[in-house]
Amino acid sequence: MEMKNILKASKLSIGYAHKKGNYSIANDISFELTKGKMVCLLGKNGIGKSTLLRTLSKMQPPLNGSVFVDETNLNSISETLLAQKMSVVLTERIPESQLTVFELVALGRQPYTNWLGKLNDQDYKKIQYALEQVGISDIQSKKNYELSDGQLQKVMIARALAQDTSLIILDEPTAHLDIHHKIEVFNILKALVKNTKKTVILSTHEVNLALKMADELWLMTENDFKSGTQEELIALKELDKLFPQDLILFNPKSKQFEINN
């Protein structure tokens, strides 16, 4: 049986529209993604990773081409329906507030609650499930301002999980974390994919962690976009093109990036 694509891009051009003309960041991006995978988006700073994720999540329009979610053109999906299909965790830190961990995670149920935001039994079950999956049930009464960066990132992942979408997109989810918490977040996301069969897409600079954890890689360079499994991209020598080789080299034997001494 042919697997249905959960996300697809066709000849996508991303960037920003100005009165004087479009400013293009990357062009001719095409891929097909089936459900139940962990995808890591790799590329150097400023290459357009965040712009791609914002375009895929309808936060900014494409300059050209199309995005399809569950085989439906993104342009024809309402904001409410999209929020039931896709959750997004951005790098921006949330403002400090008096909200508890439970209340922050409960915000993920907004696409399903009525206009009063009243939670029903099903909502409570989804919130508790998210807290348990991410391992933060024991801090659900803590206030937002009492949380460490690592705890706050887990809360954001739990909120996305409570939203109960088949697709979760995260932009640099480990950006402010130390190495221990970086590994912990990757492990949580990998376990979510395994346990819930959701699809997780994240941009990251943790290239060696990504190589160990990802089911599929998306590579962005100045001139190209490539997607595939690690083995496929190694065979095509695509990982060699990701960074300037005078600084860092990909070692196909260890399947890791190494400093070029």
N, C-alpha and C positions, 0 to 999 in steps of 0.2 A: 504494500500500500504506500502510495506516494505521500511524503510528509508535507503538510501545508506550511507555507512560509508565515512566520509570525511577524517578520519585518523584512522589507525589501526596498532597495533603492535602485532607481534606473536613471543612468546618465545625469546624476545629480551634480549641480554646481552650487557651491556655498560661498557666502560672503555678505556684503552689505550694499544696499541700494542707496544711491545718492542722487541729488538733482542733476549733478554733472555727469552721472553715469554710474554703472555698477563697479564696485570694488570686489573682485573675485579672489578668494583665498585658495580654493581647490575645485577642480573640475572633473567631470566624467567619473564620478564615484558610483559604482554599481556593486551590489551584493544581494545575496538571498540567504536568509537566516531562518532555520527551523527552531522549534521550541526546545526548552530544556538544556540550554547550553550556557556556559560562562564565557563571555567574549571580552578580551582585553584590547583596548585601542591604544596603540603605541605610536610615538613620534616625538621629535624634539620640541622644545618650547616654541610657541608662536606658529606652529605648523597648521593649526586649525582644528585641533581635537574638540575643544569646547564648542566651537562654531558648528561643527558637524553634529554633536550631541544636541545642541539647541535647535538645530534644523530638524533633526529626526523626531524631536519631541514637540514640534510646532511652536516653539518659542520665538523663532524667527523664520521668515519664508525663504525657500530656496530661490536662487537666482534663475535656475533652470532645472529641468528634470522633475522626477516624481518620487515620493515616498509612499509606501503602502504598509498599512498595519492590518494584519489578518486579511490580506488580499484586498483591502479597501483603501482607496486613495486618501491620504492624510487630510487633504483639503476638504473632503466631504464628511469628515468625522467631527461631530460637535464636541465642544470642550468637555461637557459632562460625560459623554460616552468615552472620550479619549482618557479621561481621568479614571475610568473603570477598566481600561485596557493597559495603561502605561503610568508608572509612577517614576518621579525624577528626584534625585538627590544632588543638589548643586554644591559647589565649593563654598558659597557665601555662608558665613556663620550666622546662625539665627540670633536675633536680638535677645539680650537677657530679659527675663520676665519672671513672674511669680508662678508660671505654669509648672505643674509637676511632670515627671516623666510619663506617667499614665496619660495625663491630659495632652501632652505633646504627641504621643503615639496615637491617641484617639482622634487627632486631627486628620489622620489618614482615612477615617471613615466618612469624611465630608461628602464625597461623591455619592454616597448612598443614604445619608440621613435626610430627613425633611428639612424645610427651611428654618426650623427652630434648632436644628442640630441635635435633636434628641436621639440618644443611643438606645437601641433595643437589645434583646438578648443575643441576637446574632452578632451585633456590633461588639458587644462585650467579649464574646467568644473569640472573635477575630483579633481583638486587641490583646487579650491574654495569650493567645497562640503566638502572636508576634513577639511579645515580651519574652516568652519562654524560648522561642527559636533563637533569639539573639542573645539570650542569657542575661537579661536585665530585670527579671521579675522582682528580684530582691531590692532594687532601687526605685521601684515605680512610684514611691511617695516622695522621692527627693525633688527639690526644686531645680529648675533649669540652671540657675546661677551657682548651684552647688556641684555641678558636674565637671569632671575633667574632660579634656578634648576627646580622649578615647571613649569615655562614656557617652558623650554627646553624639559622637559619630554612630555609635550603636543605636542610640535613640532615633536618629534620622533613618537608619536602615530599618528599624522596627516600624517606624511610621509608614515607610514605603511598603513594608510587608503587610501591615494592617489594611492598607489601601486595597490589597487583594487583587493586584493586577497580574497578568501573565508575563508582563515585561517590566523590568526595573532597570533604569538608566542612572548611572552614578558618574559624576564628573570629579575626578581626583579625590576619591573618598578617604585616602590615607595621607593627604597633603600635609596636615599639621601634626602628624603622629610620630612617635618614636618607633624604632624597628620592631619592638615587641608588639605594639598595638597595630602596626602595619600588617604583620603576619596574622594577628588575631582577626582583623577585619577580612583579610583574604580568606581565611579558614571559614569564617561565618558565611561569607558569600558563596563559597564553594559548597558548603553544607546545605545552604538554602536551595541551590540548584538541584542537588541530589535528593533532598527530602521533599521538596515541593514541586519539582519539575518546572519551576519558573525559569525564564530566560533573564540573565543578568548581563548587562553591558556596562563596562567601566573604562574610563580613560585613566591611565596611570603612568608615572615615571618609574615605577618599581619594575623595571623590565625583567629582571631575573625571577622575581616572584611571579610575574605574569606568565613567563615561560613554563614555570613549574605547575601553575594552577589552571591556565586557560584551556578550554576545549577548542577554542578558535581564536585566532589573532587577526586584528585589523591593523595594517601598517600604513601610516601616512608619511610620505616624503614630499619634497618640493614638487616633484613631477608626477607622482603616482599614488594610487591607493590600491592595496592588495589585501585580500582576505583569504583565509584558509587555515588548515591545521598547522601546528608547528612543523610536522614532518613534511607537509607539502611546501611550506615556505622555505624550509632548509634546503630541500631538493632544488628549488628554483633560485637559491642564493639571495632571496629577497631580504633576509635579516641582515645581510652584509651591508645593505644600502641605508639602514635606518639612521646611523650616526656617522660623523666624519671618522674615517678609519685611522687617522693620525692620532686619535685620542682613545678610541674604544673599538674593539674587534669582537665579532661573534665567533665563538669556538664551537664548531659543529659536533665535536666529540663530547664535550661537557654539556653542550646545549645551553650555554650561558654566555653573557657578554663579559669581556675581560678588558682591563686597562692595557693599552698598547704601550709597553715599556720600551 
